[in-house]
Amino acid sequence: MKWAKQSEHVAFSDSKPVYKVARFMDGSKANYRASVRGEFIGQVCDDPKEAQAICERHLMIMGEDKEAA
């Protein structure tokens, strides 16, 4: 899975379905959250690579969306 940064707050995957990792600020601390189809998956992470790994595991388990391909 490859990632493209859309803005300083969001990165998108090149997979089908498209996964997103969003950055949220809690005061001065950045938190990251993985999502797919508008639904959060996994827990809040301190590292964007952790959130990307959640997406990659989810895709491995759920499989690629054949209708969207």
C-alpha positions in Angstrom: 0.0 0.0 0.0 1.4 3.4 -1.0 0.4 6.6 0.7 0.0 10.1 -0.7 -0.3 13.2 1.5 -3.2 15.4 0.7 -2.6 18.0 3.3 -0.7 18.3 6.6 -3.7 16.6 8.3 -4.7 13.8 5.9 -2.9 11.0 3.9 -4.7 8.6 1.5 -3.8 5.1 0.4 -3.7 3.9 -3.2 -5.8 0.8 -2.4 -9.5 0.0 -3.1 -11.2 0.9 -0.8 -9.2 4.1 0.0 -7.9 4.3 3.5 -7.2 7.6 5.2 -5.0 8.6 8.1 -6.0 11.8 9.8 -4.0 13.9 12.2 -5.8 15.5 15.1 -4.2 17.9 17.6 -4.8 17.6 21.3 -3.2 20.8 22.5 0.4 20.5 21.2 0.3 16.7 20.8 -0.5 15.1 17.5 -2.7 12.0 17.4 -3.5 9.9 14.3 -6.5 7.9 13.4 -7.1 5.4 10.6 -10.4 5.2 8.7 -12.1 3.5 5.7 -15.4 4.5 4.0 -15.8 7.3 6.6 -15.6 5.0 9.6 -12.7 5.0 12.1 -10.9 1.7 12.5 -8.5 0.8 15.3 -7.3 3.0 18.1 -5.9 6.5 18.3 -2.1 6.4 17.6 0.8 8.6 18.5 2.6 7.8 15.3 1.2 8.0 11.7 3.1 4.8 10.8 1.1 3.0 13.4 -2.2 4.2 11.9 -1.0 3.2 8.4 -0.2 -0.3 9.8 -3.8 -0.5 11.1 -5.0 0.2 7.6 -2.7 -2.3 6.0 -3.8 -5.1 8.5 -7.4 -4.2 7.9 -7.0 -4.5 4.1 -5.2 -7.8 4.5 -8.1 -9.2 6.6 -11.0 -7.6 4.7 -9.6 -7.9 1.2 -9.7 -5.5 -1.7 -13.0 -4.0 -2.8 -13.6 -5.7 -6.1 -16.7 -3.6 -7.1 -14.7 -0.3 -6.7 -11.7 -1.6 -8.7 
